[in-house]
Amino acid sequence: MLMPTWGATVTGARKVLIAYNVNLLATKEQAHRIALNIREQGRRDTEPGRLQNVQAIGWYLEEANIAQVSINLTDPDVTPLHSVYQECCNDAKELDLAVVGSQIVGLVPLAAMLETAEYYLQYENLFILEEDQKIRLVIDRLGLNSLGNFNPKERIIEYIVNEADEDGPLESMSVKDFVLTVAGRTPSPGGGSVSALVASLGASLSTMMGFLTYGNRKFSHLDSEMRLLIPQFYSAMKKLTPMVDADAAAFNRYMSAMKLPKSTEEELQFREKMMKETLMMCVKVPITVIKTVNNVWPALKKLAEIGNFSCKSDLQVGAKCMETGAWGAYQNIMTNVDSIQDDDTKAEVHIYVSWTMQHPPKMPEKYFIWQMGKVY
């Protein structure tokens, strides 16, 4: 709507554009030839290029004494970084030209970097879980340091705005501070947060045992199986750890909702709505903990059968931690479920927790038979 005294504002939005250059020891004309091959527009309407959502030209960078294929990726979800780089490398090889790295101009989304990492992990059959190592792999494979230092903290959007690294207040505490906070004269953090933490420690101990098996010459025949098992524990650990803060936050929001004014009918309705929403969060967080533990349990059983038996006590503790975490989450659910007013939702939660009680995440004794004897 046009406001005569203010004027009008037009707002548009598009996907993030990645400005990207591939470096060549070549002439400007050779670089442009590759650009014509890969860009969506191609040479003409009857001769389109190979890559969608890609704009490109060739030029010469005098200050670096190299040619570049200068590229705009207008939709990295359609054509990712590694596809562009590999296509340029393929064309350069056909022309007997040397590719000497590449350059990201400006900022890049974290997702684009991780997608490229996954490509090289699969292509080269690599096994890397940590995000910072995946980023380092991309920097190396694309040669992003070729014309200057590529600092992820200054070039990746999420790292700049602290979204990728931002932990909750409890998750960021030292062990000592967390223990003292739980011991304080406040109901939060309480059993729900502690259950999530205990479960995450169980997953981390399982991850540790997997890593102490993988790459060990004595257990080299198990490397392929460890590559399948370890990511499940690692993923569970990463998913469970934020639940420590999520549980406390859900409880605090519920308590805030209870304190909302209720003097008028409108206030009563709003208070009831907020209590219902926050109560459901109080239930959903422990359900997530239980589901995560249940999902990783088959992998834990397999690890108990084949893993490095010198770590038997670590896995024993890890299994008990996850079992205890799931049990604590169940108790948390039962504390809140009867307060749910919606009958359908209450029935759904009851069905799930009943199934959980009938199929508790417990390690059968037969899975604790080791070369060194029974765990129990």
KEMI-991863 format. One record per residue: residue in one letter; x, z, y of N, C-alpha, C in turn. Coordinates in steps of 0.001 Angstrom, whole numbers, plus 500000, padded with zeros to 6 digits. Layout:
// KEMI-991863
AXZYXZYXZY...
***
This chain:
// KEMI-991863
M500850500000498814500000500000500000500890500000501242L500548499153502212501317499040503448500822500076504456M501742500888504958501421501837506015501906501222507332P501003500903508234501387500191509474502488500888510258T502493502224510243503490502935511046504799503165510281W504756503074508943505937503354508129506556502095507535G505753501059507372506231499876506672505951500006505182A506718499303504363506493499318502918507829499437502193T507787500014501013508970500131500163508703499417498848V509598498550498473509491497842497201510562498394496268T510140498823495097511063499408494129511067498559492860G512232498251492370512357497510491112513259498252490154A513184497902488910514030498537487902514412497508486847R515586497634486333516045496774485254516968497590484368K517333497030483223518281497704482354519660497720483001V520482498651482534521827498783483093522621497509482825L523247496985483865524117495821483742525557496299483561I526243495733482589527647496069482366528504494901482844A529358495172483808530318494168484286531577494292483439Y531959493212482795532989493283481753533875492042481812N535181492228481741536132491118481770537006491147480526V537226489982479931538155489853478804539412489155479305N540578489760479059541852489286479597542518488273478671L543025487176479249543666486117478472544989485717479106L545945485397478266547153484744478743546869483253478670A546260482759479729545746481393479725545577480915481160T545048479702481291544733479174482611543288479510482965K542975479349484228541595479551484679540646478621483939E541068477370483726540214476385483076539940476765481617Q540939477291480952540744477709479557539798478909479478A539946479834480401539048480991480441537619480543480713H537468479569481623536116479099481947535502478343480769R536327477658480009535823476972478820535200477967477843I535867479092477653535306480141476775534030480713477382A534026480908478706532837481429479387531638480520479156L531855479199479243530758478248479025530244478318477593N531147478602476661530742478682475251529855479894474971I530141481014475634529450482254475258528235482557476124R528224482119477375527136482537478266525822481868477857E524726482569478099523411482073477671523106480716478290Q523462480510479551523196479253480244523963478082479627G525115478373479040525935477335478448526460476348479468R526530475094479060527013474041479951525874473337480668R524767473215479960523586472545480514522391472951479649D521196472519480062519980472894479340520022472449477882T520632471320477647520674470785476281521837471346475468E522676472161476089523826472728475401523996474207475790P523070475074475328523123476493475701524302477196475031G524647478353475581525714479160475000525237479990473832R526163480753473248525863481468472002525238482846472207L525443483475473357525038484866473516523915485015474541Q522860485686474149521732485912475050522044487016476049N521411486923477203521548487931478255523007488128478673V523740487030478682525143487060479093525371485998480163Q525974486430481267526430485525482326527955485557482326A528595484404482529530057484415482465530656483237483227I531843483471483792532661482414484388534121482734484056G534986481739484222536409481973484037537119481964485376W538095482865485546538876482869486774540290483362486489Y541123483307487525542504483771487369542728484972488277L543295486014487700543566487249488432545037487241488853E545271486828490072546634486616490540547479487883490471E546899489032490877547695490265490943548160490739489570A547444490336488518547852490721487165548486489564486406N548459488365486999549028487171486377548385486872485023I547081487018484956546333486695483748545024486011484133A544450485314483175543105484760483342542094485736482757Q540855485621483213539795486484482682538521485684482462V537823486054481397536437485641481254535628486774481888S535044486503483034534298487528483776532841487468483358I532324488608482885531038488630482191530114489687482772N528837489357482854527779490332483111526897490413481880L526794491603481304525856491835480196524579492387480807T523563491542480909522329491973481571521416492776480665D521657492739479375520910493578478435521821493924477257P522571495022477350523512495402476286522827495712474960D521513495964474980520807496202473721520673494917472912V520630493791473602520518492497472930521896491977472531T522822491998473474524195491556473206525141492680473602P525670493422472638526540494563472944527960494131473294L528739495095473749530116494837474177530959494179473092H530892494719471896531772494210470845531456492766470478S530187492370470602529832490979470304530503490028471294V530473490397472568531097489573473598532606489494473374Y533218490646473127534668490683472944535088489854471735Q534373490015470621534746489284469407534552487790469568E533497487376470267533280485944470505534397485362471364C534812486098472365535934485635473199537220485541472371C537441486527471504538632486506470654538602485310469703N537426485024469142537308483896468219537616482573468920D537056482404470116537306481167470856538766481066471286A539342482186471692540746482186472104541653481805470938K541310482284469756542109481945468578542061480454468291E540895479840468455540770478403468228541597477606469234L541769478168470430542538477490471474543998477939471500D544395478774470519545767479308470453546129480076471716L545192480917472156545404481737473345545491483213472947A546233483983473713546375485419473447545357486214474256V544638487114473572543755488069474239544544489355474443V544582489847475670545390491035475980544508492134476568G543503492497475811542645493595476223541461493139477043S540749494118477572539568493826478381539388494916479416Q538371494756480245538203495647481399536721495844481670I536307497103481757534954497418482206535030497710483700V534243496988484471534233497153485922533103498111486286G533438499226486887532402500201487234532082501115486074L530799501410485912530363502407484931529746501739483702V529689502510482626529141501999481372528308503102480722P527170502764480104526372503789479408527070504269478141L526875505517477821527454506083476604526970505332475370A525689504959475354525125504278474181525867502982473883A526283502260474924526999501002474718528353501256474063M529018502316474453530315502651473867530161503090472413L529140503902472141528952504394470774528498503280469834E527704502338470345527300501204469514528521500363469125T529423500171470066530652499442469781531506500205468774A531556501525468915532299502350467954531733502176466548E530396502201466428529785502050465112530119500699464493Y530217499669465317530578498349464806531965498401464153Y532931498975464859534288499014464315534403499986463145L533619501041463154533618501955462013533178501236460745Q532130500430460862531643499696459696532555498527459346Y532991497799460363533819496611460133535146496966459473E535721498098459884537030498498459368536936499601458318N535705499975457969535471501028456969536174502324457353L535994502726458601536598503953459118535623505115458975F536158506326459009535333507531458896535645508455460061I534805508404461085534984509219462294533629509801462667L533586511099462939532338511763463309532318512220464765E533461512690465271533485513269466606533331512186467672E532501512491468670532193511510469705533429511114470508D534282512074470836535447511736471651536394510801470908Q536481510941469578537326510048468797536712508650468715K535387508583468682534734507273468688535006506539470000I534957507278471099535251506670472399536700506192472442R537598506996471905539009506604471880539202505338471047L538468505228469960538540504030469120538122502787469906V537037502898470670536556501760471461537584501367472520I538150502365473194539166502088474217540325501311473607D540719501711472394541836501036471733541452499632471269R540310499494470597539944498195470024539624497156471100L539054497570472207538749496626473281539891496500474283G540910497329474138542039497285475063541642497626476483L540846498678476635540304499006477958541334499608478904N542502499978478374543565500505479230544536499420479688S544216498174479403545185497097479643545492496881481121L544527497104482002544760496898483436544671498193484237G544674499292483561544548500592484232543932501590483276N544137502861483564543654503906482675542127503968482666F541550503914481477540100504088481334539836505551481016N539330506296481986539043507716481815537557507886481521P537194508239480295535773508345479936534978509253480861K535595510337481330534876511286482185534538510701483552E535233509640483915534989509004485212534287507660485092R534135507143483858533609505801483694532319505730482880I532027506762482109530813506773481289529729507549482032I528592506920482219527546507457483093527148508873482699E526844509072481418526361510388480984527398511479481183Y528685511136481061529716512146481263529814512538482738I529566511580483605529634511864485036528510512811485455V527314512593484911526180513439485292526017514628484354N526994514797483454527036515967482559525884516035481575E525263514901481262524167514926480304524682515023478876A525766514339478586526237514275477203526843515595476748D527427516341477678528178517534477313527471518835477642E526317518742478263525696519925478820525072520769477721D525657521924477454525126522850476468524228523870477153G523357524488476355522497525517476897523287526777477214P522684527718477947523401528931478353523850529790477173L523050529852476114523447530653474951524524529936474150E524342528633473974525300527841473206526683527866473842S526727528031475157528001528006475882528694529361475905M528028530396475431528604531745475481529721531917474461S530588532879474742531549533303473730530792534093472659V531408534244471517530774535002470430530454536419470909K531405537037471575531217538410472051530032538509473001D529959537587473960528875537635474937527514537386474287F527487536469473326526220536195472645525740537434471883V526642538077471158526274539281470404525749540364471346L526423540558472467525987541575473426524653541201474069T524416539903474277523149539461474859521999539717473898V522218539433472629521182539713471623520899541210471564A521939542003471755521785543462471665521152544069472914G520877543265473936520343543785475185518895544243475087R518399544847476154517033545389476182516030544308476598T516137543144475973515205542040476211514845541420474870P513616540892474741513208540310473451513788538925473188S514457538360474177515015537017474010516431536992474574P517402536431473816517271535791472500517029536807471402G516266536362470403515910537250469306516135536589467963G515240536934467028515409536466465659515393534961465507G514618534273466333514556532819466237515890532163466590S516480532603467684517776532054468099518865532412467095V518836533645466608519840534060465633519692533265464334S518450533005463923518216532208462709518791530808462858A518558530205464015519096528860464257520621528874464242L521215529897464840522674529992464868523230530188463458V522610531083462700523076531334461329522991530054460491A521886529331460629521734528077459889522797527061460304S523087526989461609524098526038462081525484526404461557L525759527701461425527035528132460859527125527749459382G526003527814458686525984527368457295526314525894457182A525738525104458081526020523664458083527481523408458442S528028524202459368529424523990459770530382524368458643L530073525414457886530910525772456736530856524679455668S529692524083455500529567522977454540530381521776455008T530338521526456322531144520444456883532620520716456652M533029521960456864534425522330456669534867522070455241M534048522480454276534418522269452878534522520785452566G533605520010453147533657518566452936534962517986453458F535374518405454646536609517897455234537843518370454458L537773519563453857538900520054453073538959519401451690T537916518673451358537916517870450133538332516438450447Y537783515890451522538060514511451917539503514368452400G540165513326451941541538513071452371542569513884451624N542126514802450785543039515598449953543411514758448733R544700514560448532545149513683447439544586514114446091K544466515407445920543952515925444660542516515487444409F541764515278445502540355514899445381540104513492445937S541124512660445937540990511323446541539902510495445869H539629510769444603538580510024443898537186510357444435L537104511403445259535812511814445823535615511338447262D536590510617447800536524510227449212535236509477449548S534851508556448708533644507763449001532403508649449020E532345509636448134531186510538448126531218511480449321M532406511931449707532514512807450871532093512081452149R532371510794452213531955510004453384530437509966453516L529748510131452405528286510162452440527755511567452704L528453512583452201527960513960452309528285514596453660I529520514455454109529958515155455322529085514830456534P528745513548456790527908513277457969526560513989457949Q526032514277456776524751514989456705524900516428457191F525963517094456792526200518467457255526537518486458746Y527352517526459158527754517452460563526535517215461452S525671516305461021524462516011461788523542517238461844A523404517945460730522576519159460701523140520213461640M524455520366461642525108521324462544524817520989463998K524951519706464355524714519279465731523249519430466120K522346519305465152520921519435465442520494520891465534L521094521741464727520686523149464692521224523954465866T522423523629466331523032524429467394522184524481468668P521631523370469151520786523454470360519502524248470153M519111524450468896517901525219468619518059526687469021V519308527146469159519559528519469613518952528708471006D519231527762471897518669527826473249517209527416473269A516853526421472444515466525933472444514488527033472059D514864527866471098513974528953470677513795529973471792A514898530350472426514810531319473524514006530744474689A514223529459474986513501528825476092512008528767475805A511642528454474558510224528380474193509565529749474353F510242530787473902509688532146474027509533532533475488N510542532249476292510493532614477714509367531882478440R509149530606478079508061529855478698506706530431478285Y506605530854477048505349531456476591505075532759477340M506098533565477513505920534816478250505558534545479706S506123533511480299505783533139481677504338532670481763A503894531937480745502512531461480719501540532635480640M501899533659479890501037534838479767500877535565481100K501866535434481970501839536135483253501153535332484359L500680534129484019500011533316485027498728533996485498P498339533786486756497116534429487272495874533935486532K494848534778486478493604534428485779492393534939486554S492471534856487870491392535355488721490215534401488788T490490533101488709489416532109488813489304531332487513E488203530590487378488005529782486186489086528718486063E489469528148487203490525527129487198491851527723486743E492160528927487239493402529585486825493370529946485347L492219530388484866492084530718483446492326529502482567Q491737528362482962491901527138482181493360526687482164F494008526758483327495411526354483393496291527292482564R496000528599482655496771529569481871496591529328480383E495363529068479967495090528808478547495819527551478080K495812526527478922496490525275478582497992525494478416M498601526231479357500036526476479294500407527375478115M499567528344477821499841529216476676499791528430475375K498826527519475287498707526703474082499933525819473896E500364525175474994501520524278474913502799525032474569T503023526153475226504263526900474993504259527584473629L503079527989473156502989528578471822503361527546470758M502921526309470953503264525255469997504771525020469980M505425525147471136506873525020471161507532526155470386C506936527348470482507467528496469733507388528273468234V506467527430467803506313527117466377507155525907465987K507204524904466870507912523663466532509415523868466373V509993524765467162511441524972467068511829525515465692P511224526595465192511602527061463846511231526066462740I510160525286462943509845524245461958510987523239461888T511557522897463037512700521983463067513881522571462302V514101523880462460515195524539461735514979524427460234I513762524726459791513470524677458353513619523262457818K513072522287458530513153520898458072514600520436457980T515395520828458951516803520412458951517540520988457756V517292522267457468517932522904456306517448522256455013N516133522048454899515595521438453672516168520040453451N516326519285454531516804517909454398518242517839453903V519054518841454272520468518800453902520739519484452572W519743520146452010519961520935450792520421520104449597P519843518931449343520343518130448213521825517789448350A522267517502449566523687517209449774524538518451449520L523998519616449878524724520862449645524901521110448146K523862520831447381523962520985445929525035520066445348K525055518831445855526059517881445376527454518353445741L527619518876446949528923519375447378529375520534446499A528424521392446093528757522528445234529261522060443873E528787520903443442529190520395442136530588519781442147I530935519091443241532147518279443213533197518680444241G532871519581445156533773519863446269535025520633445882N535911520804446822537165521519446653536878522972446269F537141523313445008536724524629444501537473525785445143S538588525502445828539298526580446519538487527098447715C537454526341448107536588526754449223535274527339448722K535235527801447494533958528211446911533292529323447717S534074530297448209533456531393448957532900530898450292D533545529873450879533057529323452140531698528655451946L531577527887450864530294527242450607529250528269450204Q529671529292449497528764530373449124528168531019450375V529022531317451347528552531886452610527683530876453356G528112529615453372527349528585454065525954528421453503A525847528435452175524540528298451537523641529476451907K524213530683451874523426531868452221523007531845453689C523906531333454543523576531254455972522385530324456192M522413529155455558521301528224455747520015528775455126E520149529395453973518974530010453345518392531092454251T519257531936454827518807533005455723518216532437457007G518847531401457537518329530782458749516939530219458553A516718529562457401515395529016457102514379530135456899W514798531197456226513906532341456016513519532978457354G514495533141458237514211533716459552513285532826460363A513484531517460272512609530587460982511188530686460457Y511056530844459144509725531002458543509037532250459093Q509767533351459155509186534587459685508769534407461140N509535533647461880509224533370463284507914532587463391I507750531623462507506513530836462507505313531724462199M505443532562461177504323533402460763503932534402461848T504901534772462685504606535683463790503675535027464807N503809533704464973503080533006466030501882532192465561V501830531852464284500848530872463843499409531353464021D499163532625463824497793533127463941497284533122465376S498188532998466339497779532942467744497354531543468168I497586530544467311497199529170467634495680529058467563Q495068528561468625493609528491468696493046527246468005D493801526141468055493319524897467472493358524987465951D492165524886465325492072525084463873492829524023463088D492773522770463540493468521700462823494978521913462858T495475522281464035496916522527464170497336523722463334K496528524777463377496837525969462592496869525642461101A495900524840460644495845524461459231497072523643458838E497481522730459732498654521894459455499908522743459321V500062523716460217501232524592460156501188525441458900H500011525957458559499863526780457353500228525992456099I499807524735456059500120523896454896501632523731454766Y502284523486455895503729523276455839504465524548455431V504100525687456043504834526916455723504516527377454299S503303527071453810502976527407452421503858526603451476W504034525292451786504911524458450970506336524990451017T506743525465452177508100525985452327508304527203451445M507301528057451380507416529255450540507453528905449060Q506751527811448696506748527390447298508028526635446935H508682526046447953509918525289447738511001525814448684P511373527079448529512358527629449467513730526991449271P514489526854450351515834526299450235516772527296449593K516826527284448274517640528255447547518545527500446584M519770527933446467520727527254445614520587527770444184P520126526912443254520014527342441852521363527783441306E521322528712440380522560529279439839523435528207439203K522800527213438577523592526194437872524495525408438826Y524151525391440109524965524655441060526142525468441563F526236526709441144527365527536441535528327527759440372I528358526812439438529336526857438363530554526050438805W531678526713438904532888526064439397533967526132438327Q535026525433438591536166525511437680536737526918437664M536483527671438710537007529033438783535951530057438359G534812529601437850533794530519437394532576530530438278K531607531354437949530368531438438724530629532057440083V529876531599441048529958532188442379529257533527442368Y528088533577441735527349534846441678527644535558440374
***
